[in-house]
Amino acid sequence: MAAARLLLRLAGRLESVSFTQSVCGLLGARQGPGPWHTHCSLERGQLVLSSNSFPGASERLPIQPGQTNPSCQRPLFCPFAALDQQPEVSRTEPLTNRGVDLGVAVILQSSDQTVLLTRRTCTLRISPNLWVPPGGHMERDEEILECGLRELWEECGVQLPQNQISCVLLGLWESAYPPRLSWGFPKYHHLVLYILVISQESQEQLQARIHINPNEVNAFMWLGPDVAAAVAATESGTKTPEPLSQDIPLSVCATELRGDGGTQPLVLPMPILMRTTPTMAEEDKERVSAGTKFALQLWLQHLGR
């Protein structure tokens, strides 16, 4: 059996997390509404989380000093939380030796305080047509920032030297696909680490260097704080989108791939970005993922500080 990628320090003991267990639940989600703050360390490809401080916590993370307790959250409709409450639900998936995978997503901030989101292609098996930050699966023995910068390069063609950026671990999100139990039994279970990477380059400079990978991404856009706040306020499953404020534009400008490999402007109506996760399966419905909205909230809090 391969070594578990994610370990929790519970009552002083290190324990692995099985596929059907909720990470947030084990960290104390039952104590009240999230987010919950957690302490973490990464060593030899294993991420250790605890609701309490422990020796070595955060020392090996390539993040800003003092960021020892990032927020950890799951959606209200987390299927693993639902499974905890519905033990009679049939679990037909082969679960032997399956654990929770680790992913990293980059909130890339330009010098003029906009952040990059990309739209996953409609042909992907997992979360097609979702707007998310660049990111992906963390390889064994890979550092968090190293993984994030690799995924940014692979998906968007942008290379950022580590000596020209600063970074902060914003938070951790428990992600499942399908995202609701009403869509079917989850096939994937990830803990996504959102890192804020602050570039010294402007949006215009960064955009000139973007060459998206058509196998993974088919469009990208930049959000400023006002629009990001409107999108983040529709955290999936928590509220019905409210009428747009007069200060918020009716649409957002983006860039998408053409069939010949070139790019063209794309106008995205704001209601698309404010959609919530449907109760029943609509896998190809374009929207911003719930985890991305959580990350945008954390980014705005960081800007406020």
C-alpha positions as CSV (number, residue, x, y, z in Angstrom):
1,M,0.0,0.0,0.0
2,A,1.4,3.4,-0.9
3,A,2.0,5.9,1.9
4,A,-0.9,8.2,2.6
5,R,-0.5,11.7,1.2
6,L,-2.6,13.4,3.8
7,L,-2.3,12.7,7.6
8,L,-4.2,14.3,10.5
9,R,-2.8,14.7,13.9
10,L,-5.8,13.7,16.1
11,A,-5.4,13.3,19.9
12,G,-1.6,13.4,19.4
13,R,-1.6,10.5,16.9
14,L,-1.0,10.6,13.2
15,E,-3.8,9.0,11.2
16,S,-4.5,8.7,7.5
17,V,-7.8,9.8,6.0
18,S,-9.9,7.3,4.0
19,F,-11.6,8.3,0.8
20,T,-15.1,8.5,2.3
21,Q,-14.1,10.5,5.4
22,S,-14.5,14.3,5.5
23,V,-11.2,16.0,6.3
24,C,-13.0,19.1,7.7
25,G,-15.3,16.8,9.7
26,L,-12.3,15.1,11.3
27,L,-10.7,18.5,12.0
28,G,-13.7,19.6,14.0
29,A,-16.4,20.8,11.5
30,R,-19.1,19.4,13.7
31,Q,-18.2,22.0,16.3
32,G,-19.9,24.7,14.2
33,P,-20.0,26.5,10.9
34,G,-16.7,26.9,9.0
35,P,-14.2,28.0,8.0
36,W,-12.0,26.2,10.6
37,H,-8.3,27.1,11.1
38,T,-5.7,24.4,10.9
39,H,-2.0,24.0,11.4
40,C,0.0,22.2,8.8
41,S,3.4,20.9,7.7
42,L,4.7,19.3,4.6
43,E,7.5,16.7,4.8
44,R,8.6,14.0,2.5
45,G,5.5,14.4,0.3
46,Q,3.0,14.1,3.2
47,L,0.8,17.0,4.4
48,V,0.0,16.9,8.1
49,L,-3.0,18.8,9.4
50,S,-4.1,19.5,13.0
51,S,-6.7,21.7,14.6
52,N,-4.0,22.4,17.3
53,S,-0.4,23.7,16.9
54,F,2.3,21.0,16.9
55,P,6.1,20.9,16.6
56,G,7.2,21.7,13.0
57,A,3.9,23.1,11.9
58,S,4.3,25.3,8.8
59,E,8.1,25.3,9.0
60,R,8.6,23.4,5.8
61,L,5.9,25.3,3.8
62,P,7.3,27.8,1.3
63,I,5.0,30.6,2.5
64,Q,5.1,33.9,4.3
65,P,6.3,33.6,7.9
66,G,3.6,33.6,10.4
67,Q,1.0,32.0,8.2
68,T,0.6,29.0,10.5
69,N,-3.2,28.5,10.6
70,P,-4.8,28.8,7.1
71,S,-8.6,28.5,6.8
72,C,-9.9,25.1,5.9
73,Q,-13.5,24.7,4.5
74,R,-15.8,22.4,2.6
75,P,-19.1,23.3,0.8
76,L,-22.3,22.9,2.8
77,F,-23.3,20.2,0.4
78,C,-20.0,18.2,0.7
79,P,-20.9,14.6,-0.2
80,F,-18.5,13.2,2.4
81,A,-20.3,15.1,5.1
82,A,-23.6,13.8,3.7
83,L,-22.2,10.2,3.8
84,D,-21.3,10.7,7.5
85,Q,-25.0,11.5,8.1
86,Q,-26.3,8.8,5.8
87,P,-24.4,5.6,6.5
88,E,-27.2,3.6,4.8
89,V,-26.2,5.1,1.4
90,S,-24.9,2.4,-0.9
91,R,-21.1,2.8,-1.5
92,T,-20.6,0.9,-4.7
93,E,-17.1,2.3,-5.5
94,P,-14.0,0.1,-4.9
95,L,-12.5,2.0,-2.0
96,T,-9.7,-0.3,-0.9
97,N,-6.6,1.7,0.0
98,R,-8.0,4.9,-1.4
99,G,-7.2,8.1,0.4
100,V,-7.4,11.8,-0.2
101,D,-5.3,13.4,-2.9
102,L,-3.6,16.7,-2.7
103,G,-3.9,19.5,-5.2
104,V,-2.5,23.1,-5.5
105,A,-4.2,26.1,-7.2
106,V,-2.6,29.4,-7.8
107,I,-4.3,32.7,-7.2
108,L,-2.0,34.8,-9.5
109,Q,-2.2,38.5,-8.6
110,S,-0.8,41.1,-10.9
111,S,0.9,44.3,-9.7
112,D,-2.4,46.2,-10.4
113,Q,-4.3,43.8,-8.2
114,T,-6.3,41.6,-10.5
115,V,-6.3,37.8,-10.4
116,L,-6.3,35.2,-13.1
117,L,-9.1,32.6,-13.6
118,T,-9.1,29.9,-16.4
119,R,-12.0,27.9,-17.8
120,R,-11.5,24.2,-18.0
121,T,-12.2,22.6,-21.3
122,C,-15.6,20.9,-22.0
123,T,-13.9,17.6,-22.8
124,L,-12.3,17.0,-19.3
125,R,-13.7,14.2,-17.2
126,I,-13.6,16.2,-14.0
127,S,-15.4,19.6,-13.6
128,P,-15.7,20.6,-17.3
129,N,-16.5,24.2,-18.1
130,L,-15.7,25.4,-14.6
131,W,-13.8,28.7,-14.0
132,V,-10.9,28.0,-11.6
133,P,-7.4,29.2,-10.9
134,P,-4.5,27.4,-12.6
135,G,-3.7,24.2,-10.6
136,G,-3.6,20.5,-10.4
137,H,-2.4,17.4,-8.7
138,M,0.7,17.7,-6.4
139,E,3.4,15.2,-7.2
140,R,5.1,13.2,-4.4
141,D,8.1,15.1,-2.9
142,E,7.0,18.3,-4.7
143,E,6.8,21.5,-2.7
144,I,3.5,23.5,-2.7
145,L,4.9,26.5,-4.5
146,E,6.8,24.3,-6.9
147,C,3.7,22.5,-7.8
148,G,1.7,25.7,-8.2
149,L,4.3,27.3,-10.5
150,R,4.6,24.1,-12.6
151,E,0.8,24.0,-13.1
152,L,0.8,27.7,-14.0
153,W,3.4,26.9,-16.7
154,E,1.7,23.8,-18.0
155,E,-1.8,25.4,-18.3
156,C,-1.0,29.0,-19.1
157,G,2.6,29.0,-20.5
158,V,3.7,31.5,-17.8
159,Q,7.0,31.0,-16.0
160,L,7.5,33.0,-12.8
161,P,11.0,33.0,-11.2
162,Q,10.6,32.5,-7.4
163,N,12.9,35.5,-6.7
164,Q,10.4,37.8,-8.5
165,I,7.3,36.8,-6.6
166,S,5.9,36.6,-3.1
167,C,3.4,34.0,-1.9
168,V,1.0,33.2,0.9
169,L,-0.9,30.1,1.7
170,L,-4.5,31.4,1.6
171,G,-6.4,28.3,2.6
172,L,-7.4,24.7,2.1
173,W,-10.6,23.5,0.4
174,E,-12.1,20.0,0.6
175,S,-13.2,19.1,-2.9
176,A,-15.2,16.2,-4.3
177,Y,-16.3,15.3,-7.8
178,P,-19.2,14.9,-8.4
179,P,-19.7,17.8,-6.0
180,R,-23.0,16.7,-4.6
181,L,-24.2,13.3,-3.5
182,S,-27.4,13.9,-5.6
183,W,-25.1,13.8,-8.7
184,G,-23.9,10.3,-7.7
185,F,-21.2,8.7,-5.5
186,P,-18.0,10.8,-5.5
187,K,-15.2,9.4,-7.7
188,Y,-12.5,12.0,-6.6
189,H,-11.6,13.4,-3.3
190,H,-9.0,16.2,-3.0
191,L,-7.7,18.7,-0.5
192,V,-6.9,21.8,-2.5
193,L,-4.2,24.2,-1.2
194,Y,-4.9,27.7,-2.6
195,I,-1.7,29.8,-2.7
196,L,-1.6,33.5,-3.5
197,V,1.3,34.3,-5.8
198,I,1.9,38.1,-6.2
199,S,3.8,39.1,-9.3
200,Q,5.7,42.3,-9.9
201,E,4.3,42.4,-13.4
202,S,1.1,44.1,-14.5
203,Q,-2.0,42.4,-15.9
204,E,-1.0,43.6,-19.4
205,Q,2.5,42.2,-19.0
206,L,1.3,38.9,-17.8
207,Q,-1.4,38.6,-20.4
208,A,1.1,39.1,-23.2
209,R,2.9,35.9,-22.0
210,I,-0.1,33.7,-21.6
211,H,-0.4,30.7,-24.0
212,I,-3.0,28.4,-22.7
213,N,-2.9,24.7,-23.1
214,P,-6.0,23.7,-25.2
215,N,-6.0,20.2,-23.6
216,E,-6.9,21.7,-20.2
217,V,-8.0,25.3,-20.7
218,N,-10.0,27.1,-23.3
219,A,-10.4,30.6,-21.9
220,F,-9.1,33.0,-19.2
221,M,-10.0,36.2,-17.6
222,W,-8.8,38.7,-14.9
223,L,-11.0,39.8,-12.0
224,G,-10.5,43.0,-10.0
225,P,-11.6,43.2,-6.3
226,D,-15.1,44.6,-7.0
227,V,-16.2,41.9,-9.4
228,A,-14.4,39.2,-7.4
229,A,-16.4,40.3,-4.3
230,A,-19.6,40.0,-6.2
231,V,-18.7,36.5,-7.4
232,A,-17.5,35.4,-4.0
233,A,-20.7,36.5,-2.4
234,T,-22.5,33.8,-4.2
235,E,-20.6,31.0,-2.5
236,S,-22.3,27.9,-4.0
237,G,-25.1,26.5,-2.0
238,T,-25.2,29.2,0.6
239,K,-27.5,31.8,-0.9
240,T,-29.5,32.8,-3.9
241,P,-27.7,35.4,-6.1
242,E,-28.9,38.9,-5.4
243,P,-29.5,41.6,-8.1
244,L,-26.3,43.1,-9.3
245,S,-25.2,46.3,-7.7
246,Q,-25.1,49.4,-9.9
247,D,-21.3,49.5,-9.3
248,I,-20.8,46.0,-10.8
249,P,-20.6,45.6,-14.6
250,L,-23.2,43.5,-16.4
251,S,-20.4,41.5,-18.1
252,V,-16.7,40.7,-17.8
253,C,-14.2,40.7,-20.7
254,A,-12.3,37.4,-21.2
255,T,-10.2,35.7,-23.8
256,E,-11.0,32.3,-25.4
257,L,-9.4,30.0,-27.9
258,R,-10.6,29.8,-31.4
259,G,-10.8,26.5,-33.4
260,D,-7.6,27.5,-35.3
261,G,-5.6,27.8,-32.1
262,G,-5.7,31.6,-32.0
263,T,-7.6,33.7,-29.4
264,Q,-10.6,36.0,-29.5
265,P,-12.4,38.3,-27.1
266,L,-15.2,36.8,-25.0
267,V,-17.9,38.7,-23.2
268,L,-19.1,36.9,-20.1
269,P,-22.5,38.0,-18.6
270,M,-22.1,38.4,-14.8
271,P,-25.0,36.0,-14.1
272,I,-22.9,33.1,-15.5
273,L,-20.1,33.9,-12.9
274,M,-22.7,34.1,-10.1
275,R,-24.3,30.7,-10.8
276,T,-24.4,28.2,-7.9
277,T,-23.8,24.4,-8.1
278,P,-27.0,22.8,-9.3
279,T,-28.8,20.3,-7.1
280,M,-28.9,17.7,-9.9
281,A,-26.2,16.9,-12.3
282,E,-25.4,19.5,-14.9
283,E,-21.8,18.7,-15.6
284,D,-21.3,21.0,-18.5
285,K,-22.9,24.1,-17.0
286,E,-20.4,27.0,-17.0
287,R,-19.9,28.6,-13.6
288,V,-17.2,29.5,-11.1
289,S,-16.4,26.6,-8.8
290,A,-17.4,26.8,-5.1
291,G,-13.8,26.4,-4.0
292,T,-12.7,29.3,-6.3
293,K,-15.3,31.5,-4.6
294,F,-13.9,30.5,-1.2
295,A,-10.4,31.4,-2.5
296,L,-11.6,34.8,-3.8
297,Q,-13.0,35.6,-0.4
298,L,-9.6,34.8,1.2
299,W,-7.8,36.9,-1.4
300,L,-10.1,39.9,-0.7
301,Q,-9.4,39.4,3.1
302,H,-5.7,39.4,2.3
303,L,-6.0,42.6,0.3
304,G,-7.9,44.2,3.2
305,R,-5.0,43.5,5.5
